[in-house]
């Protein structure tokens, strides 16, 4: 195979050039179409929503109902206690979805901060964005681009983040697209044996943050648009610094290095000499061995639909319960004491509020911003960075991760979240005091 592959000429690499270029255009190049300035995958999602119109809500509800019913048919509740709890959560999500769409149930559900926020702002976009993104992913993964970037980025990603060079694609996809697209790529690459379990955990919990588009919403909410470049680059750099540090700490450092389904796994090549030539050779090999585009699209679309069905009912139920927990109980106030040691060593204002905002980030990444709207610019700046750098939140990302084949226990996700928030506070607070 290797000798045959080396005989492939440049003209036979059209799939690598054409499909990779299309993948880059779809995922990484923001364009303005109408009033929206975003990536083409997002434009496609918005176009589908416009075509469906008012039927989008019914489509999303069908996905939610299927996501709640299929685990019962598959008898998932018999597998483990965690699976049993998840089945119950999905059933609750289906009930909440039916109540919201058909307009019956408690008044609280129709409060703008509850049902409309969860269903209209999260359910509707994700129900279409993930399947559309899955189709677009066919151009990005499978024809040599990952392998090409993987070799080039190997000297950076491996020593700093303990991940293969190709994980740089995940990081960029999350920032310009969304965490759901990033996780879709991570899961696909993990199942293909290109990441081991430890690498997949680092990528899923370290790079799958919210998109730059959502960062704009956070910045607008906290009146930080006048400092947009400072906020964006500070968040990007701090997020990756925290990922680099946490990758070298337990529980991630003790994670298994086995590959999915005990595959042998694709180890990174050791490059001697020209990195570009080595990268091109790897891309050539993958392009030669690739599936047809039609088969690739079918495989990815199946994964995308399965992930959508798995996460929508969970997000709706967990998000609703989390919002009630944050707004009607003192639990978040009590838990916020865990961050006092990291905040009280600095002379920053509104310390208890900052601790509470940092704690509530585990429920929903947008909630911290709503808590500190009237605080000082230093507190707003730190809160905005922390809510994004924390990465792990139960209203959406945790169900997304649980829907993948990476299988990260919830307790481990909570520990990783705590480490990420603590590290972010230790870096972002002195930076804010230095700047403002």
Rosetta blueprint (number, residue, H / E / L):
1 X L
2 X H
3 X H
4 X H
5 X H
6 X H
7 X L
8 X L
9 X L
10 X H
11 X H
12 X H
13 X H
14 X H
15 X H
16 X H
17 X H
18 X H
19 X H
20 X H
21 X H
22 X H
23 X H
24 X H
25 X H
26 X H
27 X H
28 X H
29 X L
30 X L
31 X E
32 X E
33 X E
34 X L
35 X L
36 X E
37 X E
38 X E
39 X L
40 X H
41 X H
42 X H
43 X H
44 X H
45 X H
46 X H
47 X H
48 X H
49 X H
50 X H
51 X H
52 X H
53 X H
54 X H
55 X H
56 X H
57 X H
58 X H
59 X H
60 X H
61 X H
62 X H
63 X H
64 X H
65 X H
66 X H
67 X H
68 X H
69 X H
70 X H
71 X H
72 X H
73 X H
74 X L
75 X L
76 X H
77 X H
78 X H
79 X L
80 X L
81 X H
82 X H
83 X H
84 X H
85 X H
86 X H
87 X H
88 X H
89 X H
90 X H
91 X H
92 X H
93 X H
94 X H
95 X H
96 X H
97 X H
98 X H
99 X H
100 X H
101 X H
102 X L
103 X L
104 X L
105 X L
106 X L
107 X H
108 X H
109 X H
110 X H
111 X L
112 X H
113 X H
114 X H
115 X H
116 X H
117 X H
118 X H
119 X H
120 X H
121 X H
122 X H
123 X H
124 X H
125 X H
126 X H
127 X H
128 X H
129 X H
130 X H
131 X H
132 X H
133 X H
134 X H
135 X H
136 X H
137 X H
138 X H
139 X H
140 X H
141 X L
142 X L
143 X L
144 X L
145 X H
146 X H
147 X H
148 X H
149 X H
150 X H
151 X H
152 X H
153 X H
154 X H
155 X H
156 X H
157 X H
158 X H
159 X H
160 X H
161 X H
162 X L
163 X L
164 X L
165 X L
166 X L
167 X H
168 X H
169 X H
170 X H
171 X H
172 X H
173 X H
174 X H
175 X H
176 X H
177 X L
178 X L
179 X H
180 X H
181 X H
182 X H
183 X H
184 X H
185 X H
186 X H
187 X H
188 X H
189 X H
190 X H
191 X H
192 X L
193 X L
194 X L
195 X L
196 X E
197 X H
198 X H
199 X H
200 X H
201 X H
202 X H
203 X H
204 X H
205 X H
206 X H
207 X L
208 X L
209 X L
210 X L
211 X L
212 X H
213 X H
214 X H
215 X H
216 X H
217 X H
218 X H
219 X H
220 X H
221 X H
222 X L
223 X L
224 X L
225 X H
226 X H
227 X H
228 X H
229 X H
230 X H
231 X H
232 X H
233 X H
234 X H
235 X H
236 X H
237 X H
238 X H
239 X H
240 X H
241 X H
242 X H
243 X H
244 X H
245 X H
246 X H
247 X L
248 X L
249 X L
250 X L
251 X L
252 X H
253 X H
254 X H
255 X L
256 X L
257 X L
258 X L
259 X E
260 X H
261 X H
262 X H
263 X L
264 X L
265 X L
266 X L
267 X L
268 X L
269 X L
270 X L
271 X L
272 X L
273 X L
274 X L
275 X H
276 X H
277 X H
278 X H
279 X H
280 X H
281 X H
282 X H
283 X H
284 X H
285 X H
286 X H
287 X H
288 X H
289 X H
290 X L
291 X L
292 X L
293 X H
294 X H
295 X H
296 X H
297 X H
298 X H
299 X H
300 X H
301 X H
302 X H
303 X H
304 X H
305 X H
306 X H
307 X H
308 X H
309 X H
310 X H
311 X H
312 X H
313 X H
314 X H
315 X H
316 X H
317 X H
318 X H
319 X H
320 X H
321 X H
322 X H
323 X H
324 X H
325 X H
326 X H
327 X H
328 X H
329 X L
330 X L
331 X H
332 X H
333 X H
334 X H
335 X H
336 X H
337 X H
338 X H
339 X H
340 X H
341 X H
342 X H
343 X H
344 X L
345 X L
346 X L
347 X L
348 X L
349 X L
350 X L
351 X H
352 X H
353 X H
354 X H
355 X H
356 X H
357 X H
358 X H
359 X H
360 X H
361 X L
362 X L
363 X L
364 X L
365 X L
366 X L
367 X H
368 X H
369 X H
370 X H
371 X H
372 X L
373 X L
374 X L
375 X L
376 X L
377 X H
378 X H
379 X H
380 X H
381 X H
382 X H
383 X H
384 X H
385 X H
386 X H
387 X H
388 X H
389 X H
390 X L
391 X L
392 X L
393 X L
394 X L
395 X L
396 X L
397 X H
398 X H
399 X H
400 X H
401 X H
402 X H
403 X L
404 X L
405 X L
406 X L
407 X L
408 X L
409 X L
410 X H
411 X H
412 X H
413 X H
414 X H
415 X H
416 X H
417 X H
418 X H
419 X H
420 X H
421 X H
422 X H
423 X H
424 X H
425 X H
426 X H
427 X H
428 X H
429 X H
430 X H
431 X H
432 X H
433 X H
434 X H
435 X H
436 X L
